[in-house]
Amino acid sequence: MKLVILLIGTLVFLQAHSQDAMKPIGFVLQPSVGISIPLSSIQNGAITDNLISNMDTPSFYSQLSASYFWKHWGLGGSVVFNASNNPQNFVDDVRQYYSDRYYVNIDDYDHNYSLTNPVTKVLFGLSYKAEKKKLTFIYKLQIGVNRFHTWSNEAYLKEKNTNTIVTLDWKYSQMDHDRDFFCVNPSASIAYRFTNRIAVSFDIMIMHSIGSFEFYEVAEDIYTHKVKSQTFHYNNAITELNLGGSLVWLLHRNNKP
């Protein structure tokens, strides 16, 4: 709370001491944070859902965007980081699902493992701005890649009151851990300029990603070598609504700070 009060006070001070007319913007740098709300999810209810880092619940995101403008139109790019699903949730699901009938032996994940595998989006595209005194409206249409992580795992199941032992393997269809989905990102920001160099903005974005892959589950009895397998298909579009705010750094078209 003290940090928020200090930030607001600083912005009010900057506004009060800025007597210059607002100059046309040539370059915009927007570091931002906010919440990402899934409107549709790639997850389909299979046990392997938690082996996918892309979350189907609201999560925090951070973003760094930059745009260069020639009058109204410009070009820009963005890098977006979303919080990752924790694969330990998959381990907990397996234990819960099989524990009534089997003794379950499966390795745990490091609790910080998901922090090192954020969902990452890299985007490039067109920008358009309209300036109305201290208000600046920025619209973007960008395309790029939504990269998220998938994990594999295995478990050993010892059936209770029998000698039956089953191995379970969960693997994905590609060799690489990372999945790259094509992503389209329309967005809009409204920024209020406190000075010629500093503004704050409210940002709204839609992230729509498409792609597909499969997970395979293979169960084998280690004594009879009887094998059962099934495939889980993941081809749902991922759509997210991002709502956030930015502290915006501005340069003028004459390239003077």
BANUDREN-798903 format. One record per residue (C-alpha): y, x, z; residue in three letters. Coordinates in steps of 0.2 Angstrom, whole numbers, plus 5000, padded with zeros to 4 digits. Last residue first. Layout:
// residues N
YXZAla
...
END
This chain:
// residues 257
506250724875Pro
506950754858Lys
505750714844Asn
507150624834Asn
505950474835Arg
506150464854His
504750514866Leu
504050394879Leu
502850414894Trp
502050244899Val
501350204916Leu
499950084911Ser
499249924917Gly
497549834915Gly
496549694908Leu
495049734897Asn
493949594889Leu
492249654884Glu
491149604870Thr
489449684867Ile
488449624852Ala
486549584856Asn
485249694847Asn
484149764861Tyr
482349734858His
481049754872Phe
479349814865Thr
477749784873Gln
476149894877Ser
474449874884Lys
473250024885Val
471450034891Lys
471050204896His
469650144906Thr
469950264921Tyr
471850294919Ile
472250114915Asp
473750134903Glu
475350034903Ala
476650064889Val
478449984889Glu
479450024874Tyr
481350004873Phe
482249964857Glu
483849994848Phe
485349894841Ser
487149904836Gly
488749814838Ile
490349834849Ser
491849724852His
493149784864Met
494549654867Ile
496149724875Met
497549664886Ile
498849784893Asp
500349764905Phe
501549904903Ser
502650024913Val
504050124906Ala
504750304907Ile
505650414894Arg
507250314889Asn
507250244907Thr
506550094916Phe
505750024900Arg
504649874902Tyr
503049874891Ala
502049734884Ile
500449784877Ser
499249714864Ala
497449764859Ser
496249744845Pro
494649854847Asn
493249864835Val
491649964840Cys
490150034831Phe
488850074844Phe
488250244848Asp
486750264860Arg
486450424870Asp
484850484877His
484250554860Asp
482450534855Met
482750364848Gln
481650204852Ser
481750204871Tyr
480450244883Lys
479750154898Trp
478050224904Asp
476850144916Leu
475250224923Thr
473950114930Val
472750154944Ile
471250034949Thr
470250094964Asn
470349914972Thr
471049834988Asn
472849854982Lys
473149914964Glu
473850094963Lys
475350094951Leu
476050254945Tyr
477850244938Ala
478750314923Glu
480550334917Asn
481750344902Ser
483650324903Trp
484950264891Thr
486750314890His
488250234882Phe
489350274867Arg
490550154860Asn
491150224844Val
492750194834Gly
493950064827Ile
495750024832Gln
496949884829Leu
498449904840Lys
499949804845Tyr
501449874855Ile
502849764862Phe
504349854869Thr
505549774882Leu
507149864887Lys
508149804872Lys
506849714861Lys
505749844853Glu
504349794841Ala
502849914839Lys
501349924827Tyr
499850034829Ser
498450074817Leu
496850154821Gly
495750274831Phe
494450244845Leu
493350344856Val
492350234869Lys
491450314883Thr
490250234896Val
490150354910Pro
488650464913Asn
489050584927Thr
489550444939Leu
487850364935Ser
486850504943Tyr
487850504960Asn
486450404968His
485150534962Asp
483750434954Tyr
482250394964Asp
480450434958Asp
479150304956Ile
477550274966Asn
477150094968Val
475650024979Tyr
475149874969Tyr
475049684970Arg
476549624980Asp
477449784976Ser
477549764957Tyr
479149674954Tyr
480149734970Gln
479649914966Arg
480049904948Val
481749814952Asp
482249954965Asp
481850094952Val
482949994939Phe
484349984951Asn
484250174953Gln
484850184935Pro
486650144941Asn
487650054928Asn
489150154922Ser
491050134925Ala
492050124909Asn
492950274901Phe
494150234886Val
494850364874Val
496150304863Ser
496950344846Gly
498550324836Gly
499450284820Leu
501150204817Gly
502150064811Trp
503750004817His
504950154813Lys
503750284809Trp
502750284825Phe
501550404834Tyr
500250334846Ser
499350394861Ala
498050314872Ser
497150374888Leu
496050244897Gln
495250214913Ser
493950074917Tyr
493449974932Phe
491949854931Ser
491549674929Pro
489649644927Thr
488549664912Asp
488549854913Met
488249984899Asn
487150124907Ser
485550054900Ile
483950084911Leu
484449934921Asn
484049814907Asp
482249894906Thr
481549744916Ile
482049624902Ala
483449494905Gly
484349524889Asn
485649654892Gln
486749684877Ile
488149584886Ser
489449454881Ser
491049414889Leu
491049564900Pro
492649594910Ile
493349764911Ser
494649794925Ile
496149914924Gly
496750084922Val
498050164910Ser
498750324904Pro
499850284889Gln
500750414879Leu
501950344866Val
502850434852Phe
504350384841Gly
505250254852Ile
507050204847Pro
508350244860Lys
508750124875Met
510550144879Ala
510950274892Asp
511450224910Gln
509850264918Ser
510150294937His
509750114942Ala
508250114932Gln
507550274939Leu
507850214957Phe
506950054953Val
505450154946Leu
505450264961Thr
505450124973Gly
504050034964Ile
503050194965Leu
503350224984Leu
502950044988Ile
501250054978Val
500850224987Leu
501250145004Lys
500050005000Met
END
